[in-house]
Amino acid sequence: MSKQFNDTILRAYRGEKVEYTPVWYMRQAGRSQPEYRELKKKYSLFEITHQPETCAYVTRLPVETYDVDAAILYKDIMTPLPAMGIDVEIKSGVGPVIYNPVKTIEDVESLKTLDPEKHIPYVLDTIRILTEEQLNVPLIGFSGAPFTLASYMIEGGPSKNYGKTKALMYSNPDMWFMLMDKLADMIIVYVEAQIKAGAKAIQIFDSWVGSLNVRDYRKYIKPIMTRIFTELRKFDVPLIIFGVGASHLLLEWNDLPVDVIGLDWRTSIKEARELGVTKVLQGNLDPAILLADWDTIETRAKEILDQSKDDEHHVFNLGHGVTPDVKPETLQRLTELIHTYSKR
């Protein structure tokens, strides 16, 4: 790490004064990068994550290419599930496919306990390589949240309406909360290992929890999220929560012991503040705008920055992940715009 360590994003996450608005992009590692596409001709996602040097390269690449203020560890939210006994494959163009979906209480009881050093040493080795040798910006570690992980485990793959998941939640709460507790235990252990290996912030992806209404979120999800974040608070790293289509849950998230709330593109910074959200905000350019002309991209990015300049408690990001058809030079140019336009 020859360059001086840039901790701007960590200070922003803690609500401290910063010299400019920091930025990183969900799914910045891989997807649209030609170097990554070359690697994917030889290796699957899981194969890349099992090779620490290769995985570190993929994680580091967008920092070097785009000059973003953080790296996000290249892995999938499914990464810890095989150790629990879940037979999962990431299928190209489909997403995670699970061949032994959870159907009975016996399936939940038989889920194994994650031992990170034993089961996923390659993840921890990747983090150590990056944080001890290669990065001059913080590394963000992450995990899927219980509802989102459970939705894949119960549905057997991606779902549009989460019918099986919700049916189990409503009809068999004992089984549901047992599953939530097992996943919460795994997440706490998993995230702790990432932090001890060198991750400087943690994002919990509850990508699909927006499919629940506020009442059901409070009953079936919020207690478990409170437990997870309360446990993770002990490690004194910024904690971020993010979901898609979850605008109606923002005040519920604002109650959680988190530092940062990630917004998708449906709710503006201004609207979130008017709702009463007090946490640092992260977001929230619609990824589809990155496929428009530069004038449109610039206008929309500046609108977001203008809305956040008064309270300064903001980290720029997308409202969801980078799509494969985004040009790397677009992200490079956008990063430069954010840094220069927001300079204080």
C-alpha positions, 0 to 999 in steps of 0.5 A: 500500500504505497499510497496513503490510506484514504479513510474518507468513507469511514468518516462519512459512515460515522457522520463526520465531516469529510472533504468530498462525498465518497463513492463506491458502487454495488457490484463494482467488482466484476460484471462490466469489467473486460478483465473480469469477463476474461477470467469468467471464461475460465472460472465460475464465481465460486471458483474465483472466490476459492482462489484468494489471489484471483479474488483479491485481483477482482476486488481490487480492480475497480478501485484502481480503474474507477478511483472509488473510495472503498472496495467491496469484497468479491463474493456472493451472499450464497458463499457461506451456505454450503458450509451449512449443508445447502447445495447451491450453484450460481447459474449464469443468467439465473442466479443461485439455484438450490438443489435441497430447498428447506421444506421441513423443520427437520431440514432446519434442525439439520443445518450445520454451524459455520466455522469460518476458518475451517469452512471458508478460509479462502474468503478470510485469506482474500481479505488479509491479502487485500487489507495487509498488502494491496488496498489504500481504501477500506474494504467493505465485507458483507452478508445476506440478511436472514429473510433474503437468504431464507427466501432462496433456501425455501424457494430453491432459487430466485422468486418473484413473489416469495410465496413459499417463503411467506407461506412458511412464515405465516403458517409455521412461525416456530419453524420460521424463527428457528431458521431465522435464529440459525441464519442470524448465528451464522451471520454474526460469526461470518461477519465477525470473521470478516472484520477480524481478517481486516474488513473495515465496514459491513453491509447487510444485504436484505435485498428482498425484504421489501416484499413484506409489509411493515406489520410483518417486518416488525413481527417476523424480521425486526427482532432478528435484525436487532439481535444481529446488529446489536452483536455486530456493534461490539466490533466498532465498524460502520454497519450498513443495511440495504434492500430493494423496494423497501422504502416503506421500511426506512423508519423501521431500519432507522430504529435499528442499531446501524450507522448507514441506510442504503436507499434504492432509486425509488426514494430520494435523499430529500424524501428519506429525510422528510420521512424522518430518517436520521442515519447516514444515507447511501445511494442512490442513482438508478443503475439504468441511468448509467446506460443513458447519455452523459448529460443525463447521468451528470444531471441526475448525479448532481441532483443527488449530490445537491440534495445531500450537501446540506447535512453531508451525511451521505455516501454516493452509490447506485440504487442497486448493482452495476449491470453487465452492460455498463461501460467502465469508462462511464463509472470512471467519469462518474466517480471523478464528477462526484469527487469534484462536484462535491468538494467542500 
